[in-house]
């Protein structure tokens, strides 16, 4: 092997310096804060979601029963 080839394998490649940070204009915008909602409204919405999920679960149960029939 040539002297040049031996030197390439003998030394690890130099570590490149890290890229400088992105300028402020290119960063992601800060997240928009959530609007303040009264807890009663949040509770009501969560209750509606749970009711809908229960209804979906019942329908899926009925579909499963129909598919299991011979």
C-alpha positions, -999 to 999 in steps of 0.1 A, spaced: 0 0 0 12 35 -6 22 58 22 -9 80 15 -33 51 19 -17 41 52 -21 76 66 -58 77 57 -65 46 77 -43 55 106 -60 88 116 -97 94 121 -114 120 100 -113 155 116 -144 166 135 -162 194 116 -173 224 137 -210 225 144 -232 246 122 -242 279 138 -277 282 150 -305 293 127 -314 330 127 -344 341 146 -365 346 115 -362 309 104 -373 294 137 -407 280 143 -432 306 156 -442 304 192 -474 284 198 -506 303 201 -519 302 237 -552 284 242 -582 306 248 -594 307 284 -625 285 286 -646 282 317 -643 248 334 -680 242 331 -677 243 293 -647 220 294 -666 195 316 -696 197 293 -675 190 262 -657 161 278 -691 146 288 -703 149 252 -672 132 239 -676 104 264 -712 99 255 -704 98 218 -676 72 225 -700 51 244 -725 52 216 -698 42 191 -687 13 213 -723 0 215 -726 2 177 -693 -17 173 -705 -43 197 -737 -48 176 -717 -51 145 -694 -76 161 -724 -97 172 -738 -96 136 -705 -107 122 -702 -136 147 -736 -151 137 -733 -182 114 
